[in-house]
Amino acid sequence: MTQTQALAILFADVSGSTKLFEQRGDVEARRMISAVLDALSDVAARHGGKVIKTIGDEIMCTFPGAMNGVMAACDMQRRMAQDIVFVRDNLGIRIGMHHGDTLVEDGDVYGDAVNTAARMASLAKREQIVTTASTLKGLTNVGAIRSRSLGRARVSGKLLPIEIVDVIWQEDTSNITTVQRAIRIDDGGTTEVKLTLRFRGQVIELNENSPIFMMGRDASNALVVDAEWVSRTHATIEFKKGYFVLADRSTNATYLKLGDDEEMRLHRDEVHLRKSGAISLGQAIALNQSDVVYFQCNY
């Protein structure tokens, strides 16, 4: 029987498990990961959670309310940080969660809330809890929970990016970098966020709600650079976590100059765009003057 139920969906996975298998071997790495997942399951149960499934090095849980999920996520991170065995073996986790309506069927859960929670997990880094701003807004007693805005991120199936936050679980926050964003959870205020691109007389403006901007040789790209050294889909620009991010997908790399900094070569990697600069697809900027893309960031 299928029913709709508001639940907090939480994904937690072991950070760096691939390296763990390389260093420790299959048997020992599997044992270590199982120990982590067992510990996370125990924490989830103490907060009224239910383990839906484990997928490799990842655990998926549901909780009856957002507060249950947030408190469980914080305790999961503390459990990892305080366990001598886990610390000795350099084990850590990253967590993503979201509260929303789900379809419950045959002991499993489906729907938009599950997809959103999975996306939050993909954005989280080691020792981090990433959730949606709407999850925290729905809490009635949020005084004990500290968070910081991470800006906005795109989620598959949603037309516009959504506001995401980092839940601060550490009691000592002296070593945590404060991220200041123009968008605040409590009042929803915004300032203009814009990226201006100039290429061969064209002027293109992107904002935080713009779709992923694709550049390359193929005619399907938003910006077509027709040169033999340019890949069909060479690079993309996407607004995520509060910044415009340039990502290279090419064979011959993307060359980037930020302000007065030295030119960098970007290959199958990504970097935050800041201030102003120049982008060249496939060749160094000095060799490719006619096809340089100039940009100006306004955060």
C-alpha positions as CSV (number, residue, x, y, z in Angstrom):
1,M,0.0,0.0,0.0
2,T,1.3,3.4,-1.0
3,Q,0.8,6.4,1.3
4,T,2.1,10.0,1.4
5,Q,3.9,11.0,4.6
6,A,6.0,14.0,5.6
7,L,9.4,12.7,6.6
8,A,13.0,13.8,7.1
9,I,15.2,11.9,4.7
10,L,18.9,11.5,5.6
11,F,21.8,10.1,3.6
12,A,25.2,9.6,5.2
13,D,28.2,8.1,3.4
14,V,31.8,7.3,4.3
15,S,34.1,9.9,2.9
16,G,37.1,8.6,1.0
17,S,36.0,5.0,0.8
18,T,37.7,4.4,-2.5
19,K,41.1,5.3,-1.1
20,L,40.3,3.1,1.9
21,F,39.9,0.0,-0.3
22,E,43.1,0.8,-2.1
23,Q,45.1,1.1,1.2
24,R,43.5,-1.6,3.3
25,G,42.2,-4.1,0.8
26,D,38.7,-5.3,0.2
27,V,38.1,-7.4,3.4
28,E,39.5,-4.9,5.9
29,A,37.9,-1.9,4.2
30,R,34.5,-3.6,4.1
31,R,34.8,-4.4,7.8
32,M,35.6,-0.8,8.7
33,I,32.8,0.6,6.6
34,S,30.3,-1.8,8.1
35,A,31.4,-0.7,11.6
36,V,30.7,2.9,10.6
37,L,27.2,2.1,9.2
38,D,26.4,0.1,12.3
39,A,27.3,3.1,14.5
40,L,25.2,5.4,12.3
41,S,22.2,3.0,12.5
42,D,22.4,3.0,16.3
43,V,22.4,6.9,16.4
44,A,19.5,7.0,14.0
45,A,17.4,4.6,16.2
46,R,18.0,6.7,19.3
47,H,16.4,9.7,17.5
48,G,13.4,7.7,16.3
49,G,14.9,7.0,12.9
50,K,14.4,4.0,10.6
51,V,17.2,2.7,8.3
52,I,15.6,2.2,4.9
53,K,18.7,0.7,3.2
54,T,22.4,0.7,3.0
55,I,24.0,1.1,-0.4
56,G,27.7,0.3,-0.5
57,D,29.3,2.9,1.9
58,E,26.1,4.9,2.3
59,I,23.1,4.7,4.7
60,M,19.6,6.0,4.0
61,C,17.3,6.8,7.0
62,T,14.0,8.4,7.6
63,F,12.8,10.4,10.6
64,P,9.3,11.4,11.7
65,G,10.3,15.1,11.9
66,A,12.9,17.5,10.7
67,M,14.2,18.1,14.3
68,N,14.8,14.3,14.7
69,G,16.8,14.3,11.5
70,V,18.9,17.3,12.3
71,M,19.7,16.1,15.8
72,A,20.6,12.7,14.5
73,A,22.8,14.1,11.9
74,C,24.7,16.2,14.5
75,D,25.1,13.1,16.8
76,M,26.3,11.0,13.8
77,Q,29.1,13.5,13.2
78,R,30.0,13.7,16.9
79,R,30.0,9.9,17.1
80,M,32.5,9.7,14.3
81,A,34.7,12.6,15.7
82,Q,34.8,11.1,19.3
83,D,35.3,7.4,18.5
84,I,39.0,6.6,18.9
85,V,38.9,3.7,16.4
86,F,37.3,5.8,13.7
87,V,39.7,8.7,14.3
88,R,42.7,6.4,14.2
89,D,41.6,5.0,10.9
90,N,40.9,8.5,9.5
91,L,37.2,7.7,8.9
92,G,34.7,10.5,8.3
93,I,31.2,10.9,6.9
94,R,29.3,13.5,5.0
95,I,25.5,14.0,5.4
96,G,22.7,15.4,3.4
97,M,19.1,15.7,4.4
98,H,15.7,17.2,3.5
99,H,12.3,17.2,5.1
100,G,9.2,16.9,2.8
101,D,6.4,14.8,1.5
102,T,7.4,11.3,0.5
103,L,5.7,8.2,-1.0
104,V,6.0,5.3,1.4
105,E,5.6,1.9,-0.2
106,D,6.8,-1.6,0.9
107,G,9.3,-0.3,3.4
108,D,10.9,2.1,1.0
109,V,10.4,5.8,0.2
110,Y,10.3,7.7,-3.0
111,G,9.6,11.1,-4.4
112,D,11.0,14.6,-4.7
113,A,12.0,14.8,-1.0
114,V,14.3,11.7,-1.4
115,N,15.9,13.2,-4.6
116,T,16.5,16.5,-2.8
117,A,18.1,14.8,0.2
118,A,20.4,12.8,-2.1
119,R,21.4,16.0,-3.9
120,M,22.3,17.5,-0.5
121,A,24.5,14.5,0.3
122,S,26.3,15.0,-3.0
123,L,27.0,18.6,-2.1
124,A,28.3,17.8,1.4
125,K,32.0,17.5,2.2
126,R,33.6,15.4,4.8
127,E,32.4,16.2,8.4
128,Q,29.6,18.4,6.9
129,I,25.8,18.3,7.2
130,V,24.1,20.0,4.3
131,T,20.3,20.5,4.2
132,T,17.7,22.8,2.6
133,A,16.8,26.1,4.2
134,S,13.2,25.1,4.1
135,T,14.0,22.1,6.4
136,L,15.3,24.5,9.1
137,K,12.6,27.0,8.6
138,G,10.0,24.3,9.4
139,L,11.5,23.7,12.9
140,T,9.6,25.1,15.9
141,N,12.5,25.1,18.3
142,V,15.6,26.1,16.3
143,G,17.4,28.0,19.1
144,A,20.0,25.3,19.7
145,I,20.8,24.7,16.0
146,R,23.5,26.8,14.3
147,S,23.8,27.1,10.6
148,R,25.4,29.1,7.8
149,S,24.1,29.7,4.3
150,L,25.8,28.0,1.4
151,G,23.9,30.0,-1.2
152,R,21.8,28.2,-3.8
153,A,22.1,24.9,-5.6
154,R,20.2,23.3,-8.5
155,V,18.3,20.1,-7.8
156,S,17.0,17.9,-10.6
157,G,13.3,18.3,-11.2
158,K,13.2,21.8,-9.8
159,L,12.9,24.9,-12.0
160,L,14.8,27.2,-9.7
161,P,17.8,26.7,-7.5
162,I,17.1,26.2,-3.8
163,E,18.7,27.8,-0.7
164,I,20.9,25.3,1.1
165,V,22.6,25.5,4.5
166,D,25.4,23.9,6.5
167,V,24.4,22.7,9.9
168,I,27.1,23.5,12.5
169,W,27.5,20.5,14.7
170,Q,30.9,21.2,16.3
171,E,30.8,22.6,19.8
172,D,34.1,24.4,19.2
173,T,33.6,26.6,16.0
174,S,37.0,28.4,16.2
175,N,38.4,26.6,13.3
176,I,35.3,26.9,11.1
177,T,35.3,29.4,8.3
178,T,32.3,31.8,8.4
179,V,30.6,32.0,5.0
180,Q,28.9,35.3,4.5
181,R,26.2,35.3,1.9
182,A,23.9,38.0,0.7
183,I,20.9,35.6,1.0
184,R,19.7,35.1,4.5
185,I,17.4,32.4,5.7
186,D,15.5,34.5,8.1
187,D,14.4,37.3,5.9
188,G,15.0,36.0,2.3
189,G,16.7,39.3,1.4
190,T,18.9,39.3,-1.7
191,T,21.4,41.4,-3.6
192,E,22.0,41.2,-7.2
193,V,24.2,38.3,-8.3
194,K,25.4,38.5,-11.8
195,L,28.1,37.3,-14.2
196,T,28.7,39.2,-17.4
197,L,30.5,37.5,-20.3
198,R,31.9,39.2,-23.3
199,F,32.8,37.3,-26.5
200,R,33.3,38.6,-30.0
201,G,31.0,41.6,-29.4
202,Q,28.3,39.5,-27.6
203,V,27.4,40.4,-24.1
204,I,25.8,37.6,-22.0
205,E,24.5,38.0,-18.5
206,L,24.0,35.1,-16.1
207,N,22.3,35.2,-12.7
208,E,21.8,32.7,-9.8
209,N,18.7,31.3,-11.6
210,S,20.3,30.8,-15.0
211,P,20.6,27.3,-16.3
212,I,24.0,25.7,-16.7
213,F,25.9,27.7,-19.3
214,M,27.6,25.4,-21.8
215,M,30.5,26.4,-24.0
216,G,32.1,24.4,-26.8
217,R,32.4,23.6,-30.5
218,D,29.0,21.9,-30.9
219,A,26.1,24.1,-32.1
220,S,24.0,23.0,-29.1
221,N,26.1,25.0,-26.7
222,A,25.0,28.4,-25.4
223,L,28.3,29.8,-26.4
224,V,29.8,28.3,-29.6
225,V,33.6,28.5,-30.1
226,D,34.3,26.9,-33.5
227,A,37.9,25.9,-33.3
228,E,39.6,22.5,-33.8
229,W,41.2,22.5,-30.4
230,V,37.9,23.1,-28.7
231,S,35.9,20.0,-27.5
232,R,32.2,19.6,-28.5
233,T,31.2,20.4,-24.9
234,H,34.3,22.0,-23.5
235,A,33.3,23.8,-20.3
236,T,30.4,24.9,-18.2
237,I,29.5,27.7,-15.9
238,E,27.0,27.1,-13.1
239,F,25.9,29.0,-10.1
240,K,26.2,26.8,-7.0
241,K,26.9,27.2,-3.3
242,G,26.9,31.0,-3.7
243,Y,29.4,31.3,-6.6
244,F,29.7,31.0,-10.3
245,V,31.8,27.8,-10.9
246,L,33.7,27.2,-14.1
247,A,34.1,23.4,-14.8
248,D,36.3,21.9,-17.5
249,R,35.1,18.8,-19.4
250,S,37.5,18.9,-22.3
251,T,40.4,17.1,-23.8
252,N,42.7,20.1,-24.2
253,A,41.9,21.9,-20.9
254,T,40.5,25.4,-20.2
255,Y,42.8,28.3,-19.4
256,L,41.7,30.9,-16.8
257,K,43.1,34.2,-15.6
258,L,41.6,35.7,-12.5
259,G,42.4,39.4,-12.2
260,D,46.2,39.9,-11.9
261,D,46.9,36.3,-10.9
262,E,48.9,33.9,-13.0
263,E,47.1,32.1,-15.8
264,M,46.0,28.6,-14.6
265,R,45.3,25.5,-16.6
266,L,42.0,23.7,-15.6
267,H,41.6,20.1,-16.8
268,R,38.6,18.0,-15.6
269,D,38.3,20.2,-12.6
270,E,36.4,23.3,-11.4
271,V,37.1,26.6,-9.9
272,H,35.1,29.6,-8.4
273,L,35.0,32.6,-10.6
274,R,35.7,35.9,-8.8
275,K,36.2,39.5,-9.7
276,S,37.1,39.7,-13.4
277,G,39.3,37.8,-15.8
278,A,39.5,35.8,-19.0
279,I,38.7,32.3,-20.2
280,S,40.2,30.5,-23.2
281,L,39.1,27.1,-24.4
282,G,41.7,24.6,-25.4
283,Q,44.7,27.0,-25.7
284,A,46.6,29.5,-23.5
285,I,45.1,33.0,-23.6
286,A,48.2,34.4,-25.4
287,L,47.8,32.0,-28.3
288,N,44.0,32.4,-28.6
289,Q,43.3,36.2,-28.5
290,S,40.4,36.1,-31.0
291,D,38.4,33.5,-29.0
292,V,38.9,34.7,-25.4
293,V,35.8,35.0,-23.2
294,Y,36.1,37.9,-20.8
295,F,34.0,37.9,-17.5
296,Q,33.0,40.2,-14.7
297,C,31.5,38.9,-11.4
298,N,29.1,40.8,-9.2
299,Y,28.4,39.1,-5.9
